[in-house]
Amino acid sequence: MSASYTSAALCAVSEVYLLFDKGTCYVPERAFYAYGGKKMLYMPCFSPEALMTKILSYFPENYKDGKPLLDGVILWNDAKSGEILSIMDAKKITSLRTAAAGGLGVSYLSSPESKTLGIVGMGAQGLHLALFASTVRNIENIYLFDNYQKDASAFSAKLDEMLGRHVECVMCADPADLLKESDIIITATTSATPVLPDDAALYAGKCLIGVGSFSPSMREFSAAIWSKTDTVYVDLEYALKESGDLSQPFDEGLLKAGGVKKVSTLIGGPVRPPAKGKCNFFKTVGMSLVDMTTAAVVYKNALAKGIGQKIEG
């Protein structure tokens, strides 16, 4: 993946947060349907230029068969006729748009001198998050932790290929070691319980990006972070009720409604590294308008390069 491609995705995501604030697009809250622990998510989006729907399946037991937990498609429709113009892999678009959102958070909320990155969750999403974080900061060392993977070689080789330079990747015995070693920490798991330790001292000076929790029952961050920050940046207001990383601390009285700010308020402003003894926290749950914008970059690039397969109706 070229640097120009990641830059285009970062710019697109920055612009879409500002576009959303203008209210010119209709972005319904995502619809969840669950049965037997399995979930289906439907994320439509309407804009003057296009219509898009992302359909995702979340099957948490898939790891036992070596299959991705998330799968799905994106339907790209003509804004006037509703005609389906493209069907895209939702896993790839989701990885790109989430990684770009994470990269945006890193660019505004971490110190420009940051050299170390921690990734909890070494799936496709974690790989893309490492790519974008290493694009906006000169990352030299990445510390990794995953409950199911114990070897960093494949992750490291793929990242080097995508990034076009070498970054040293090191497996950690536990998340506490990762937290100690990293300036920037990104979590990309579907855990129902915190994956990072409940030790407030470990969070001082850190930039934290939460990606994995997309339902109230999922929580990646411990209560300790709230003693080190009184503000969390989010992509959408409903993140406060949708993600357990925010809804649970809010119910516990650790997070106040006034401490939730939109990430769009950062765009165009100065970098805001963590204050001394404090941490910065960005929690993204994703929204379909970001999927639409990222899909537009992919769709236009595919058309220009003649990539894809035409399906006759």
C-alpha positions in Angstrom: 0.0 0.0 0.0 1.6 3.3 -1.1 2.1 6.3 1.1 -0.1 8.3 -1.2 -3.0 5.8 -0.7 -2.8 6.1 3.1 -2.5 9.9 2.9 -5.7 9.9 0.7 -7.6 7.8 3.2 -6.4 10.0 6.1 -7.5 13.2 4.2 -10.9 11.6 3.3 -11.6 10.6 6.9 -10.7 14.1 8.1 -13.0 15.7 5.6 -15.9 13.3 6.4 -15.9 14.3 10.1 -16.3 17.9 9.1 -18.9 17.0 6.5 -20.9 15.1 9.1 -21.1 18.2 11.3 -22.6 20.2 8.5 -25.7 17.9 8.5 -25.9 17.5 4.7 -25.8 13.7 4.9 -28.2 11.2 6.5 -26.4 8.7 8.7 -28.8 6.5 10.6 -27.6 4.7 13.7 -26.4 1.2 12.9 -28.9 -1.6 13.3 -27.9 -4.7 15.4 -29.5 -8.1 15.3 -28.2 -10.8 17.6 -29.0 -14.5 17.9 -27.1 -17.1 19.8 -24.2 -14.8 20.4 -23.9 -14.1 16.6 -24.6 -10.6 15.4 -25.5 -8.9 12.1 -24.9 -5.2 11.6 -26.5 -2.9 9.0 -25.0 0.5 8.4 -26.7 2.6 5.6 -25.6 6.1 4.6 -27.2 8.7 2.3 -25.3 11.6 0.7 -26.1 13.8 -2.4 -23.5 11.9 -4.4 -24.0 8.3 -3.4 -25.8 5.7 -1.3 -24.0 3.0 0.6 -24.9 0.1 2.9 -22.4 -1.9 4.9 -23.6 -5.3 6.0 -21.4 -7.1 8.6 -21.6 -10.4 10.3 -19.9 -10.9 13.7 -19.4 -14.6 14.6 -17.2 -14.6 17.8 -16.4 -18.4 17.6 -14.9 -18.2 14.1 -11.3 -18.0 15.5 -11.6 -21.7 16.3 -11.8 -22.5 12.6 -9.1 -19.9 11.6 -11.8 -17.6 10.1 -12.2 -13.9 10.6 -14.7 -12.8 13.3 -16.0 -10.1 11.0 -17.1 -10.5 7.4 -19.4 -8.7 5.1 -20.0 -6.6 2.0 -20.5 -3.0 1.0 -23.1 -2.1 -1.5 -22.4 1.1 -3.5 -25.5 2.6 -5.2 -26.1 5.4 -7.6 -27.6 8.3 -5.8 -30.3 9.0 -8.4 -31.4 5.5 -9.5 -30.4 3.3 -6.6 -28.6 1.1 -9.1 -25.8 -1.0 -7.5 -22.6 0.2 -9.0 -20.2 -1.8 -6.9 -20.0 -4.6 -4.3 -16.9 -4.4 -2.2 -15.3 -6.4 0.6 -16.4 -4.9 3.9 -13.5 -6.4 5.8 -11.0 -4.4 3.8 -13.0 -1.2 3.8 -13.6 -1.5 7.5 -9.9 -2.1 8.2 -8.9 0.9 6.1 -11.4 3.4 7.5 -10.9 2.3 11.1 -7.1 2.5 10.6 -7.4 6.0 9.0 -9.6 7.1 12.0 -7.0 5.7 14.4 -4.2 7.4 12.4 -6.1 10.7 12.7 -6.4 10.3 16.4 -2.6 9.5 16.7 -1.8 12.6 14.6 -3.6 15.0 16.9 -3.3 13.3 20.3 0.2 11.9 20.5 3.6 13.6 20.8 5.2 14.2 17.4 8.4 12.6 18.9 6.6 9.3 19.6 8.8 6.4 18.5 7.0 3.4 20.1 3.6 1.9 19.4 1.7 -0.9 21.1 -0.9 -2.9 19.3 -3.3 -5.2 21.3 -4.9 -7.5 18.8 -2.9 -8.7 15.8 -5.6 -9.4 13.3 -6.1 -7.6 10.0 -7.4 -4.5 11.8 -4.4 -4.4 14.1 -2.1 -4.6 11.1 -3.7 -1.7 9.3 -3.8 0.4 12.5 0.0 -0.2 12.8 0.4 0.9 9.2 -1.4 4.2 9.6 0.1 5.0 13.0 3.5 4.4 11.5 2.7 6.7 8.6 1.8 9.7 10.8 4.6 9.1 13.3 8.1 7.9 12.8 7.5 4.6 14.7 10.7 2.5 15.2 9.4 -0.2 17.6 6.1 -1.9 17.8 5.1 -4.0 20.8 2.5 -6.6 20.2 0.1 -8.7 22.3 -2.6 -11.1 21.2 -4.3 -13.9 23.1 -4.2 -16.2 20.0 -1.0 -15.3 18.3 2.5 -15.7 19.8 4.8 -15.0 16.8 5.4 -11.5 15.4 7.2 -12.6 12.2 4.2 -12.7 9.8 2.8 -9.4 11.2 6.2 -7.8 10.9 6.9 -9.0 7.4 3.5 -7.8 6.1 3.8 -4.4 7.8 7.2 -3.8 6.3 5.8 -4.7 2.9 2.9 -2.3 3.3 4.9 0.5 4.9 7.9 0.3 2.7 10.4 0.4 5.6 11.4 -1.8 8.5 9.9 -1.5 11.9 11.0 -3.7 14.7 8.1 -5.8 16.1 8.3 -7.4 19.5 5.9 -9.8 21.2 5.0 -9.0 24.8 4.3 -11.5 27.5 1.3 -9.5 28.7 -0.4 -6.1 28.1 1.3 -4.5 31.1 4.7 -4.9 29.4 3.3 -3.5 26.2 1.8 -0.5 28.0 5.1 0.3 29.8 7.1 0.2 26.5 4.7 2.2 24.2 4.1 5.9 23.7 1.0 5.1 21.7 -1.4 2.2 22.5 -4.1 1.0 20.1 -6.5 -1.8 21.1 -8.3 -3.8 18.4 -10.0 -6.7 20.1 -13.6 -7.8 20.7 -13.0 -8.4 24.4 -15.8 -8.2 27.0 -13.4 -7.4 29.8 -10.5 -4.8 29.8 -7.4 -6.0 28.0 -5.2 -3.3 29.6 -4.2 -3.3 33.3 -6.0 -1.4 36.0 -2.9 0.5 37.1 -3.3 4.3 36.7 0.5 5.0 36.8 1.0 3.1 33.6 -1.2 5.5 31.6 0.7 8.7 32.3 2.0 10.4 29.1 0.3 7.9 26.8 -1.9 8.3 23.7 -4.7 5.7 23.8 -6.8 4.7 20.7 -9.7 2.4 21.3 -11.1 0.5 18.3 -12.5 -2.8 19.2 -15.5 -2.2 21.4 -18.6 -1.6 19.3 -21.4 -2.8 21.7 -22.2 -2.0 25.4 -21.0 -5.5 26.4 -17.5 -5.0 25.0 -14.8 -3.2 27.0 -11.1 -2.9 26.3 -10.0 -0.2 28.8 -9.9 -0.4 32.6 -11.3 2.2 35.0 -7.7 3.4 35.7 -7.6 5.6 32.6 -10.2 7.9 34.0 -7.9 9.1 36.8 -5.5 10.2 34.1 -8.0 12.0 31.8 -11.3 13.8 32.1 -11.9 14.0 28.3 -12.5 11.4 25.7 -12.7 12.2 22.0 -15.2 10.3 19.9 -16.3 10.1 16.3 -20.0 10.1 17.1 -22.1 11.2 20.1 -23.8 7.8 20.3 -20.4 6.2 21.1 -21.3 7.1 24.6 -24.1 4.5 24.6 -22.9 2.1 22.0 -19.4 1.2 23.3 -18.9 -0.4 26.7 -15.6 1.5 26.9 -17.7 4.6 27.5 -21.2 3.4 28.5 -19.9 1.3 31.4 -17.6 4.1 32.9 -20.5 6.6 32.4 -22.9 4.3 34.4 -20.2 3.9 37.1 -19.8 7.7 37.4 -16.2 7.7 36.1 -17.0 9.6 32.9 -19.2 12.7 32.7 -21.2 13.7 29.6 -19.3 17.0 29.6 -16.0 15.0 29.2 -17.0 13.6 25.8 -15.9 15.7 22.8 -16.0 15.1 19.0 -12.8 14.4 17.2 -13.9 16.9 14.5 -13.0 19.7 17.0 -9.4 18.7 16.7 -9.2 18.9 12.9 -7.2 21.8 11.6 -6.0 22.7 15.0 -2.6 22.1 16.8 -1.3 18.8 18.0 -2.3 18.2 21.6 0.2 15.8 23.2 -0.7 14.4 26.6 -0.2 16.9 29.4 2.4 15.9 32.1 1.1 13.0 34.1 -2.0 12.7 31.9 -3.1 10.6 28.9 -5.1 11.3 25.8 -7.9 9.0 24.7 -9.8 8.6 21.4 -12.6 6.1 21.1 -13.9 5.3 17.6 -17.0 3.2 17.0 -17.1 4.0 13.3 -19.9 5.4 11.2 -21.2 4.6 7.7 -20.3 8.0 6.3 -16.6 7.2 6.9 -17.1 3.8 5.2 -18.7 5.6 2.3 -15.8 8.1 1.9 -13.2 5.3 2.2 -15.1 3.2 -0.2 -15.2 6.1 -2.6 -11.4 6.3 -2.6 -11.2 2.6 -3.3 -13.9 2.7 -6.0 -12.4 5.6 -7.9 -8.9 4.0 -7.6 -10.2 0.7 -9.0 -12.0 2.5 -11.9 -8.9 4.4 -12.8 -6.7 1.3 -12.8 -9.3 -1.0 -14.4 -9.4 -3.3 -11.3 -12.4 -5.4 -10.6 -14.8 -7.7 -12.3 -17.9 -6.5 -14.2 -21.0 -8.5 -13.4 -23.7 -8.5 -16.1 -27.3 -8.4 -14.8 
